[in-house]
Amino acid sequence: MSGDEERTMSEEVDNVPRTYSGALLAAIAVALVAAIAGLIWSFTLAGRLSRQETAMAEANQRNASLEADLRETNARLKVATDELGNSLGLTQKQMDARAQELMRREAADNARLETAQKATAQQVSSISTDVSSVKTDVGGVKTDLGKTQTDLAGAIAQLTSMRGDVNGQSTLIARNHDELELLKHKGDRNYFEFTLEKGKRQPVSTVSLELKKTDSKKSRFTLVVYSDDKAYEKKDRNLNEPLQFYSGKDPMLYEIVVNNISNKNQIVGYLSTPKSAPVPPTVQ
């Protein structure tokens, strides 16, 4: 054997133990890694199992709570259903009672309507009779009115006509209250009755009068008329004598007639003015 062959063989003998030692180390390293991985996986799996158990416990607790709520809800629903049934039953009873009440009222209303219709028919019949009677009465009233108008015209014709002391024209006068009412009905002039006290100036219509003197034995008197800031004295005049004067912006003929000297200090009579003459304002 040559020297080269001997060196080769020697190197091969030296390399054999080193190869086996490296493989062993590799196997040991792989085992350690696997063991470590197994430990890590075990810890991870244990954590997951713990979390799963906790979640399962919470889920079970929630399920139990939901079951309790469901039981309570069912109980309340049953109570509500019972109450609703009772309420519906009561409402039906009330509706039936209301319907019967409405039927009774309708029957009562019909009876009252029938009674009212009968009463109305009787009233219409009575009114017809009354209307016939009124027509008869109206005819009688028309006849009486015609007679009254005729009597009034005759009474007015019998009134005394005397001449006035200003224009000398004849004028109808009233000698008492009743005849004055006839003149008022005639309607062609305004009339204002008065009672004058001696020495007192008194407004009558739109003028003022003042009694100065009376003579009851001779039925004579003296008075003063105040009109338009003027004074007209009617001295020693007789009863029922028309005392005339003009008054107003557009002078109109006014007349005074004294019918009675009731005592030494008082006279009674009336003032007559045209229809178009001013009148005193009405006190409100």
Beta strands, then each sheet from edge to edge (+ up, - down):
strand 1: 160-163
strand 2: 170-173
strand 3: 189-197
strand 4: 201-204
strand 5: 207-215
strand 6: 220-227
strand 7: 230-238
strand 8: 243-247
strand 9: 252-263
strand 10: 266-274
sheet 1: 1+ 2-
sheet 2: 3+ 10- 9+ 8-
sheet 3: 4+ 5- 6+ 7-
end
